[in-house]
Amino acid sequence: MINSVLDLRPALLEEARLLAERALALDATDASSHHAMGMVCLYSRQFDAAGKHFNRATALNPHDVSISGDRAQWLRFSGKLSDAHAVINAAIERDPFPPVWLFGVRGAILFHLGRYREAIDDFSGMQNRRFYNVMYYVAALIQSSAVDAALREAGILRRIKPGCTISSLTGWLPVADVSMLELLVDGLTKAGITE
């Protein structure tokens, strides 16, 4: 799986693709191999191929919450927000101790659904938030008119990712429809993050 996708380099993505292809050639019935190829395809913005691999990985291992969480990401980035929300909720409910990053995924989905207060609840409950979690948290706070809290969180975002700009924060997001980013960019801009 591609964990450092935020610092994605074309050579790294191509290496991941080659390794996932080799893994699939060795065993086309391995859920982890399909999961890995799904991630490669997603961050290569090959949404249909990503869906094929995430769906196959899920069919092969329906109880793996990491596969479900990344499948929810694919659904979100593909603009299938209701489906993404159902998948992430099922993953969180299925695991008695769900990984914290699943709440960040759900928070981002809720943000895109315009359910800012619920998104805020998910982000505020996370420890060790990554910059992309804080980015969505800032935007959700702004969109819910919690300006002072958003400005405080924007300061945290700048400490986590010094010199950040709108494009450095959002340019890596593999969205199928760029209009999904409008509220996110609007919120970050209102919080003082510049282009």
C-alpha positions as CSV (number, residue, x, y, z in Angstrom):
1,M,0.0,0.0,0.0
2,I,1.1,3.6,-0.7
3,N,1.4,5.2,2.7
4,S,3.5,8.2,1.7
5,V,1.1,9.2,-1.1
6,L,1.2,12.8,0.0
7,D,4.8,13.1,-1.1
8,L,4.0,11.1,-4.2
9,R,6.7,11.1,-6.9
10,P,6.0,9.6,-10.3
11,A,8.9,7.2,-10.0
12,L,7.6,5.9,-6.6
13,L,4.1,5.5,-8.1
14,E,5.5,3.6,-11.1
15,E,7.6,1.3,-8.7
16,A,4.4,0.6,-6.7
17,R,2.6,-0.2,-9.9
18,L,5.3,-2.7,-11.0
19,L,5.3,-4.4,-7.5
20,A,1.5,-4.6,-7.4
21,E,1.4,-6.1,-11.0
22,R,4.0,-8.7,-9.9
23,A,2.1,-9.5,-6.8
24,L,-1.1,-10.0,-8.8
25,A,0.8,-12.2,-11.4
26,L,1.9,-14.4,-8.5
27,D,-1.5,-14.6,-6.9
28,A,-4.5,-13.0,-8.5
29,T,-6.7,-14.1,-5.5
30,D,-4.7,-12.1,-2.9
31,A,-6.8,-9.3,-1.4
32,S,-3.7,-7.3,-0.4
33,S,-2.4,-7.3,-3.9
34,H,-5.7,-6.0,-5.3
35,H,-5.7,-3.4,-2.5
36,A,-2.2,-2.2,-3.4
37,M,-3.2,-2.0,-7.1
38,G,-6.3,-0.1,-6.2
39,M,-4.2,2.5,-4.4
40,V,-1.9,2.8,-7.3
41,C,-4.8,3.3,-9.7
42,L,-6.5,5.7,-7.4
43,Y,-3.5,8.0,-7.1
44,S,-2.9,7.6,-10.8
45,R,-6.4,8.9,-11.2
46,Q,-7.6,5.7,-13.0
47,F,-10.8,5.6,-11.1
48,D,-12.5,2.7,-13.0
49,A,-9.5,0.5,-12.6
50,A,-9.1,1.5,-8.9
51,G,-12.7,0.5,-8.3
52,K,-12.2,-2.9,-10.0
53,H,-9.3,-3.7,-7.6
54,F,-10.9,-2.3,-4.5
55,N,-14.1,-4.2,-5.2
56,R,-12.1,-7.4,-5.8
57,A,-10.1,-6.9,-2.6
58,T,-13.3,-6.4,-0.7
59,A,-14.8,-9.5,-2.2
60,L,-11.7,-11.5,-1.3
61,N,-11.5,-10.2,2.3
62,P,-14.7,-8.4,3.3
63,H,-13.7,-8.0,6.9
64,D,-10.4,-6.1,6.4
65,V,-11.1,-2.6,7.7
66,S,-8.0,-1.1,5.9
67,I,-9.3,-2.3,2.6
68,S,-12.8,-0.9,3.4
69,G,-11.3,2.4,4.5
70,D,-9.3,2.8,1.3
71,R,-12.3,1.6,-0.8
72,A,-14.3,4.4,1.0
73,Q,-11.6,6.8,-0.1
74,W,-11.9,5.7,-3.7
75,L,-15.7,6.1,-3.5
76,R,-15.2,9.6,-2.0
77,F,-12.7,10.7,-4.6
78,S,-14.9,9.3,-7.3
79,G,-17.8,11.5,-6.0
80,K,-19.9,8.6,-4.7
81,L,-20.3,10.2,-1.3
82,S,-23.3,8.3,0.0
83,D,-21.7,4.9,-0.8
84,A,-18.4,6.1,0.7
85,H,-20.2,7.1,3.9
86,A,-22.0,3.7,4.1
87,V,-18.7,1.8,3.6
88,I,-16.7,3.8,6.1
89,N,-19.4,3.5,8.7
90,A,-19.6,-0.2,8.3
91,A,-15.8,-0.5,8.6
92,I,-15.8,1.6,11.8
93,E,-18.7,-0.4,13.3
94,R,-17.2,-3.8,12.4
95,D,-13.9,-3.2,14.3
96,P,-14.2,-2.9,18.1
97,F,-11.0,-0.8,18.0
98,P,-11.1,0.9,14.6
99,P,-7.9,2.6,13.4
100,V,-8.0,6.3,14.0
101,W,-7.4,7.1,10.3
102,L,-10.8,5.8,9.5
103,F,-12.3,8.7,11.4
104,G,-10.3,11.1,9.2
105,V,-11.7,9.4,6.1
106,R,-15.2,9.7,7.5
107,G,-14.7,13.3,8.5
108,A,-13.6,14.1,4.9
109,I,-16.6,12.3,3.5
110,L,-18.9,14.2,5.9
111,F,-17.3,17.5,4.9
112,H,-18.0,16.8,1.2
113,L,-21.6,15.9,2.1
114,G,-21.9,19.3,3.8
115,R,-22.3,17.7,7.2
116,Y,-19.7,20.0,8.8
117,R,-20.7,19.6,12.5
118,E,-20.3,15.8,12.2
119,A,-17.0,16.2,10.3
120,I,-15.8,18.4,13.1
121,D,-16.7,15.8,15.7
122,D,-14.7,13.2,13.8
123,F,-11.6,15.4,13.4
124,S,-11.7,16.8,16.9
125,G,-11.6,13.3,18.4
126,M,-8.5,12.3,16.5
127,Q,-5.1,12.3,18.1
128,N,-2.0,12.8,16.0
129,R,-3.9,14.2,13.1
130,R,-2.0,14.4,9.8
131,F,-1.9,17.7,7.8
132,Y,-4.7,16.6,5.5
133,N,-7.0,15.9,8.6
134,V,-6.2,19.4,9.9
135,M,-6.8,20.8,6.5
136,Y,-10.4,19.4,6.4
137,Y,-10.9,20.3,10.0
138,V,-10.1,23.9,9.3
139,A,-12.4,24.0,6.3
140,A,-15.3,22.3,8.2
141,L,-14.9,24.8,11.1
142,I,-15.0,27.8,8.7
143,Q,-18.0,26.4,6.8
144,S,-19.8,26.0,10.1
145,S,-19.0,29.6,11.1
146,A,-16.5,28.6,13.9
147,V,-14.0,31.2,12.6
148,D,-11.9,31.6,15.7
149,A,-11.4,27.8,16.1
150,A,-10.6,27.6,12.4
151,L,-8.0,30.3,12.6
152,R,-6.4,28.4,15.6
153,E,-6.3,25.2,13.6
154,A,-4.9,27.0,10.6
155,G,-2.0,28.0,12.8
156,I,-1.5,24.3,13.8
157,L,-1.7,23.4,10.1
158,R,1.1,25.9,9.3
159,R,3.3,24.4,12.1
160,I,2.7,20.8,10.8
161,K,3.3,21.9,7.2
162,P,5.4,25.1,7.1
163,G,5.0,27.2,4.0
164,C,1.9,25.4,3.0
165,T,-0.3,26.8,0.2
166,I,-3.7,25.9,-1.2
167,S,-2.0,24.0,-4.0
168,S,0.5,22.2,-1.8
169,L,-2.4,21.1,0.5
170,T,-4.9,20.1,-2.2
171,G,-3.0,19.4,-5.4
172,W,-2.3,15.8,-4.6
173,L,-6.0,14.9,-4.0
174,P,-7.1,12.5,-6.7
175,V,-10.6,13.9,-7.2
176,A,-12.6,12.9,-10.3
177,D,-14.6,16.2,-10.1
178,V,-12.6,19.2,-9.2
179,S,-15.7,21.0,-8.1
180,M,-15.5,18.8,-4.9
181,L,-12.6,20.9,-3.9
182,E,-14.4,24.3,-4.1
183,L,-15.6,24.3,-0.5
184,L,-12.3,23.0,0.8
185,V,-10.4,25.7,-1.0
186,D,-12.9,28.3,0.1
187,G,-12.6,27.3,3.7
188,L,-8.8,27.2,3.6
189,T,-8.7,30.7,1.9
190,K,-11.1,32.1,4.5
191,A,-8.7,30.8,7.2
192,G,-5.8,32.7,5.7
193,I,-4.1,30.0,3.7
194,T,-2.9,31.5,0.5
195,E,-2.4,30.2,-3.0
